[in-house]
Amino acid sequence: MEQLFELRPRKDLLDPTFEGYKLSLDSLPVYKHEVPVAVEHLKPNEEQFSFQHVKTFGLHNHLIDDPWSDEVAFFISKDLQIFKINLHSLVSQSPEFKSVWQLPRHLESRDGWFNASLSFAGPELAVVTDGGGVLHIVDTGVRTPANSHLWQAKFSSEDLGNSEPFKITHSMLNTTESNQSETLSVLALKVESIDKVESQIALSVFGCSEKETPFINCLEWVQYEHVDGHWSFKQLKRLAIPHGLDYASILSPGKALCLIAREPLGIIFDSKKNVAAPLENNERMQDEIETKVAYTWTESPEEVTVWMTFDKQTSKHDLVVKIESQTLKVVYKQQTYLDGELAHPISVGSSTWTLLDGKLEFILSKVDKSLSWNHLIQSDLRGRKVLDAETAADYESVINMTMKETQAEGGGRPPVFSSEQLEECDDMPMDESCVFRFDGETNKFTHKAILSGQLLFFTQSAPGLAPAFCLRHDVDGLIWQPMGDELEQSWGCLHTAALQALGYIQASKEQRKFTVAPPNMTYAALCDAFSHVYIYRQSNCTSTGVEMVHRPTGRRVGNIARQQVLNIDSSEECLGALATNSFLLLLTSSSLFSIRVNSD
């Protein structure tokens, strides 16, 4: 059970006397530069029609900042070149755009791919994907404007993709205490067809069904190890998040995750250990051999037929079936019902299984048709060998009783009230988002906080920290920093800054595409999909501005909260936005706009 915690704002960061923003007509320097190669924004194809597809494509930010250097930014062009931008050169007529690496292109067509994404895991390491299923670990060298070092790929992997598109959401590099090895953790978001997801438990546990949507959101946490100069795959965990993922990050030192999502969600696959509940121990099986009839089976010279009975409402999404040449496994929801080594090898290609009215039937094709099977699964005494299907039907009532007993042992019991007795005020909203901490060692959610406000945006933090996120609190936007696991105190999120009235303002901007804020939080910028940018300077912003006088008292006010509106000279859609302490950058398909917001 998760430990509940609260997101407690710091009162010293709130301003209950805030009176609003004053419209400023001061002009801001805007520099427009043509990019060397155009930026292409990929869109969903006809088969990618879910809401999460639209969200993943539509809100992709093509501008990437670097937590280790505030002097550079990056973007990926349509021919999959990565360009480094020298931010200080943008105020001149000769901006510096340097191509640092060319992504390999394994297919000509990018139909159905996600947009290419880039994440910096360390001061000299990055992970990149072309959006089509391939992950690259790249040595970048020190990423400063003066460094002309070209990037070099150190490792390329399809462990994440399997030819399916994905988007990198975060990455982190950690060194062991002995400095003998490094572990790279990468988070990748995928939107997959329910039938194609590799899972160790049934997806119906999370309410997934093709009637609702044929797609499911999967967050994959993959780890690579660097030993003796070589990178290798270490581990993969997969989490199912049916109702969409709003935020995901790796917590230092890389042993836990922070997520913002709606329930239900949970882990469905671990490459090192099975996440399904294991079979009961053999001693208990032997004690209850007369009542625990889990399956019946029969054989002919060519094949073995196995029957298992579940509830009549059982669908294929309630089951995970794995047929291999020497093993057979059946998981019903989260519980393993059959798992073990077969008496003799079978032909996987000609073996099948069907489900009808809760009755699961396997037809296993023998490899050696001269052998007679004395048992189905080695050391499993819960099976009964019968003459034919009619004899197997006699055991169905016993198996049904066993199923009911098992569900009762798991806490299943009829409800003490009917849902018809509930009134409207008793209804618990099901669309509440929560902040979760997921522990990678136990594969469990350890902490949970219910969000009382909407997620507005998330922003880069200091090197080695998870990105911070901004939540609406009353009318304001509060910045929260997930804690690392190095701290000895109980895990939570720290309130680090406040953007006055941002929650109220953002709710009124229907055409908004991006919201960004710099590390020092002196302003926030809301960028429409086309033309308009709204800048909201906080009262602690000391950059250029006129001194104002409070008329009723005659008091001179040096710094006030101000609003500025810019009309960008472009008919192209805004594809990226990035805020630094000095500059606000906007990227379109052919141009990069640099707005000097604050003086150095």
C-alpha positions, 0 to 999 in steps of 0.5 A, spaced: 500 500 500 502 506 498 504 511 503 500 518 502 503 524 502 501 531 501 504 537 497 505 542 502 506 549 499 511 554 502 507 560 505 513 565 504 513 563 496 506 565 496 503 572 495 496 573 497 497 581 496 498 580 488 494 585 484 495 582 477 500 584 471 500 591 468 501 591 461 507 593 458 508 596 451 516 596 452 518 593 446 523 587 446 529 585 441 527 579 437 532 576 432 530 572 427 534 567 423 533 561 418 535 554 420 540 551 416 536 545 415 528 545 416 525 542 421 519 537 420 514 535 425 511 528 424 503 527 425 499 521 426 498 516 420 491 513 419 492 508 424 494 512 430 488 515 432 488 515 440 488 521 444 495 519 447 497 519 439 495 526 438 498 528 445 505 525 443 505 528 436 502 535 438 505 537 444 512 534 442 517 540 443 523 540 438 527 545 442 532 541 447 535 544 453 542 542 456 542 542 464 549 542 464 550 548 459 546 554 459 549 557 453 547 552 448 540 549 445 539 543 440 534 541 435 533 535 430 532 537 423 528 533 418 534 529 415 535 527 422 541 532 423 542 534 430 544 542 431 547 545 436 545 553 437 550 558 440 545 562 444 549 568 445 551 568 437 543 569 436 544 577 438 548 577 432 547 577 424 552 571 424 548 565 428 552 559 430 548 553 428 553 547 428 551 540 426 554 535 431 551 528 429 547 525 423 542 519 426 543 513 422 536 512 418 534 505 417 528 506 413 526 511 408 519 512 410 518 515 417 510 514 416 508 512 423 514 514 427 514 519 433 518 525 432 526 524 434 527 525 441 534 527 445 535 527 452 542 528 456 543 523 461 550 526 463 555 532 462 558 528 456 553 523 454 546 523 451 541 518 448 537 519 442 532 516 438 530 517 431 522 515 433 522 509 429 524 504 434 532 505 435 536 508 441 543 510 440 547 512 446 552 517 444 558 520 447 558 528 446 564 531 449 563 537 453 557 541 450 560 548 450 559 553 444 567 553 444 567 545 443 567 543 436 567 536 438 563 531 433 559 526 437 560 519 436 555 513 437 557 508 442 552 503 442 545 502 438 539 498 441 533 496 439 531 493 446 526 498 447 523 499 440 522 492 437 520 496 430 515 500 434 516 508 435 517 511 442 519 517 445 524 519 450 522 522 456 528 522 461 535 519 462 540 519 467 547 516 468 549 514 475 556 511 477 557 506 482 561 507 489 567 504 486 567 507 480 568 500 476 561 501 472 556 506 470 549 505 469 544 509 464 537 509 465 532 511 460 525 512 460 521 511 453 513 512 452 510 508 447 503 507 445 501 500 443 496 496 440 493 492 446 494 485 442 502 487 441 504 488 448 508 483 451 506 482 458 507 478 464 500 479 467 493 480 464 492 487 461 484 487 464 487 488 471 488 495 469 481 495 465 484 495 458 479 492 453 478 493 446 471 496 447 474 502 450 480 503 446 485 498 442 491 502 444 495 502 451 500 507 454 506 503 456 512 506 459 519 502 458 524 503 463 531 500 460 538 500 463 544 499 460 551 498 463 558 501 462 564 496 464 571 496 461 569 501 455 563 497 453 555 498 453 551 492 454 543 491 456 542 490 463 534 490 465 527 492 462 521 494 466 514 496 463 509 499 466 502 500 463 498 506 464 492 506 460 489 513 461 495 517 459 502 519 462 503 526 464 510 526 467 515 521 468 522 522 471 528 518 474 530 519 481 537 520 483 541 515 484 536 511 478 533 506 483 526 509 483 521 513 478 516 519 479 510 519 475 504 523 474 498 519 471 491 517 473 489 510 476 490 504 475 497 503 473 502 498 474 508 494 472 506 488 467 513 486 465 520 485 468 526 482 464 529 479 470 523 477 474 516 475 473 511 480 476 505 475 476 504 472 483 507 465 483 504 458 483 502 456 490 508 451 493 508 444 492 507 442 499 500 445 499 498 442 492 499 435 495 495 437 501 489 439 497 490 434 491 483 432 492 480 439 491 485 443 487 484 440 480 486 446 476 486 442 469 484 436 465 488 433 459 488 427 454 493 425 449 493 422 442 499 419 438 499 426 435 497 431 440 496 433 447 489 437 449 489 441 455 482 444 458 482 449 464 476 453 466 475 460 468 469 465 469 464 465 463 466 472 462 473 471 462 476 474 455 483 474 452 485 480 455 484 476 462 489 471 460 497 471 459 498 465 455 506 463 453 507 456 449 514 454 448 517 448 446 518 445 453 514 449 457 507 452 458 505 458 462 498 461 464 497 467 468 489 469 470 489 476 471 495 477 476 495 470 479 499 464 475 495 458 474 500 454 470 507 454 470 512 449 469 516 444 464 512 439 459 513 432 460 516 432 453 518 437 447 512 440 443 512 443 436 510 451 438 508 453 431 503 448 430 500 448 437 494 453 439 489 455 444 482 458 444 477 461 449 470 460 449 465 461 455 471 461 460 473 454 457 481 455 455 483 449 451 490 448 448 492 443 443 499 441 443 503 438 437 508 432 439 515 432 437 516 425 438 509 422 436 512 415 439 512 417 446 506 417 451 505 422 456 505 420 464 504 427 466 503 434 463 507 438 467 513 436 471 512 436 479 505 439 478 499 434 481 493 438 480 492 435 473 487 430 471 488 425 465 482 423 462 480 419 456 476 424 452 473 431 452 466 428 455 470 426 461 473 432 462 467 436 462 465 432 469 471 435 472 468 442 470 464 443 476 470 441 481 474 446 477 469 452 478 469 451 485 476 451 486 476 458 482 471 461 487 475 458 493 481 461 490 478 468 489 475 468 496 482 467 499 484 473 495 479 477 498 473 477 493 466 477 496 460 480 494 459 487 496 455 489 502 451 495 498 449 496 491 451 501 487 444 504 486 444 506 493 450 511 492 448 518 491 451 523 486 455 526 492 458 519 494 461 518 487 468 518 487 471 522 481 475 517 477 479 522 473 484 524 479 491 525 477 496 523 482 504 523 483 507 516 484 514 514 487 515 507 483 521 503 487 525 499 482 527 494 487 520 492 489 516 493 483 511 497 487 508 504 488 511 506 495 508 514 495 502 517 492 499 524 493 493 526 489 493 532 485 488 538 487 490 542 481 492 541 474 499 540 471 501 546 467 508 544 465 514 541 467 521 544 466 529 542 467 532 542 473 539 542 476 544 537 473 542 530 476 535 532 478 529 530 476 525 535 472 521 540 476 513 540 474 508 546 475 501 545 478 495 550 479 494 552 486 488 556 487 490 561 481 497 561 481 502 556 478 507 552 483 513 549 482 515 542 485 521 539 485 521 531 486 526 529 491 532 524 490 533 518 494 539 520 497 536 524 502 534 520 509 528 524 510 521 521 507 520 522 500 516 527 497 516 533 492 519 540 495 515 547 493 521 551 490 518 557 486 511 560 485 508 563 478 503 568 480 496 567 477 499 563 472 494 557 473 488 562 472 492 565 466 493 559 462 486 557 463 484 562 458 489 561 453 485 556 448 490 557 443 496 555 447 501 550 445 507 551 450 508 554 457 516 555 459 519 558 464 527 559 465 531 556 471 531 562 475 523 563 474 523 570 473 518 570 468 513 565 464 512 565 457 505 562 454 506 560 446 500 560 441 501 555 436 501 561 431 504 568 432 502 570 439 507 569 445 505 572 452 510 573 457 509 574 464 514 577 468 514 576 476 515 582 481 522 579 482 524 580 475 529 586 475 530 587 468 529 593 464 522 597 465 520 604 467 519 606 475 512 607 476 508 611 482 502 608 486 497 614 485 493 614 491 500 614 496 505 617 491 509 611 493 515 609 487 514 602 485 521 599 482 519 592 480 512 590 478 509 584 475 508 586 468 505 582 462 508 583 455 505 581 448 509 579 442 506 578 435 511 573 431 513 575 424 511 568 421 505 564 418 508 557 420 506 553 426 511 554 433 514 547 433 518 548 439 519 553 445 525 554 450 526 559 456 533 561 459 534 566 464 536 571 458 533 568 452 526 566 450 527 561 443 521 559 438 522 554 433 518 554 426 519 549 421 524 554 417 526 559 422 529 560 430 526 566 433 531 569 439 527 574 444 532 578 449 527 578 455 532 579 460 539 583 460 545 579 463 
